[in-house]
C-alpha cells in the first residue's frame, strides 16, 4: 500500500526556496507583481511562481523537484 504513488505515476511536489535578487533596472510594475512572493512567509509551491522571464530574473530559485 505504501508504493501506491509509484504504481500510478504520482509524484509529490516539494516547496521551492526563493531568494530575492533585484536587478538595478527593476520597474515598479515588476516589483508590484513580485510583492506577493516577497511577503509570503509560508512555503512557496512551484505552481505559484511567476512564469514571465522579466519577473524571474529578479529571483534565485532553488527547486528540489528538479533533478540535478
VOPAGU-2260 file (C-alpha; in pm, 1 decimal, decimal comma):
REM VOPAGU-2260
SITE   aa  ch    i         X         Y         Z
SITE  UNK   A    0       0,0       0,0       0,0
SITE  UNK   A    1     296,0     233,7      59,2
SITE  UNK   A    2     401,6     231,0    -307,5
SITE  UNK   A    3      65,5     340,7    -446,7
SITE  UNK   A    4     213,1     673,5    -566,7
SITE  UNK   A    5     486,7     495,0    -759,8
SITE  UNK   A    6     242,3     247,1    -905,4
SITE  UNK   A    7      21,3     518,8   -1053,5
SITE  UNK   A    8     296,6     761,2   -1151,8
SITE  UNK   A    9     210,1    1018,5    -885,9
SITE  UNK   A   10     481,2    1246,2    -763,4
SITE  UNK   A   11     499,6    1467,4    -457,9
SITE  UNK   A   12     599,3    1830,2    -505,0
SITE  UNK   A   13     827,4    1997,7    -255,1
SITE  UNK   A   14     820,1    2371,8    -189,1
SITE  UNK   A   15    1084,8    2581,8    -359,8
SITE  UNK   A   16    1331,5    2816,0    -194,0
SITE  UNK   A   17    1318,5    3165,5    -341,9
SITE  UNK   A   18    1580,4    3434,7    -283,3
SITE  UNK   A   19    1523,3    3798,2    -371,1
SITE  UNK   A   20    1789,1    3921,9    -614,1
SITE  UNK   A   21    1662,9    4250,2    -762,3
SITE  UNK   A   22    1835,3    4379,4   -1072,2
SITE  UNK   A   23    1927,0    4751,2   -1091,3
SITE  UNK   A   24    1674,1    4815,2   -1368,5
SITE  UNK   A   25    1367,3    4673,4   -1187,3
SITE  UNK   A   26    1048,2    4856,1   -1275,6
SITE  UNK   A   27     761,5    4948,6   -1045,6
SITE  UNK   A   28     540,0    4703,9   -1235,4
SITE  UNK   A   29     781,8    4414,2   -1181,0
SITE  UNK   A   30     815,8    4499,6    -813,1
SITE  UNK   A   31     438,6    4514,1    -772,2
SITE  UNK   A   32     398,1    4174,9    -940,4
SITE  UNK   A   33     661,9    4019,3    -710,3
SITE  UNK   A   34     536,2    4167,7    -382,5
SITE  UNK   A   35     305,9    3871,9    -304,4
SITE  UNK   A   36     609,4    3641,4    -318,8
SITE  UNK   A   37     820,0    3876,7    -108,5
SITE  UNK   A   38     550,1    3896,8     158,3
SITE  UNK   A   39     498,2    3522,5     161,9
SITE  UNK   A   40     600,4    3372,3     495,6
SITE  UNK   A   41     473,9    3027,2     410,8
SITE  UNK   A   42     623,3    2778,5     171,4
SITE  UNK   A   43     610,3    2860,8    -198,8
SITE  UNK   A   44     497,6    2582,6    -427,0
SITE  UNK   A   45     636,1    2563,0    -783,0
SITE  UNK   A   46     296,7    2630,2    -940,8
SITE  UNK   A   47     272,0    2964,2    -751,5
SITE  UNK   A   48     583,9    3108,9    -914,4
SITE  UNK   A   49     551,5    3363,2   -1195,9
SITE  UNK   A   50     629,3    3235,7   -1543,1
SITE  UNK   A   51     729,8    3563,7   -1707,2
SITE  UNK   A   52    1107,6    3582,1   -1772,6
SITE  UNK   A   53    1114,8    3953,5   -1686,4
SITE  UNK   A   54     997,1    3864,7   -1334,0
SITE  UNK   A   55    1205,6    3550,7   -1286,9
SITE  UNK   A   56    1529,8    3740,3   -1347,1
SITE  UNK   A   57    1483,2    3908,6   -1006,6
SITE  UNK   A   58    1465,2    3574,7    -821,7
SITE  UNK   A   59    1707,1    3295,0    -743,5
SITE  UNK   A   60    1503,2    2976,4    -729,5
SITE  UNK   A   61    1624,3    2651,0    -578,9
SITE  UNK   A   62    1376,3    2385,3    -685,5
SITE  UNK   A   63    1428,3    2046,9    -517,5
SITE  UNK   A   64    1178,5    1891,9    -759,7
SITE  UNK   A   65    1423,5    1919,7   -1049,4
SITE  UNK   A   66    1688,0    1650,5   -1051,4
SITE  UNK   A   67    2034,9    1797,0   -1092,9
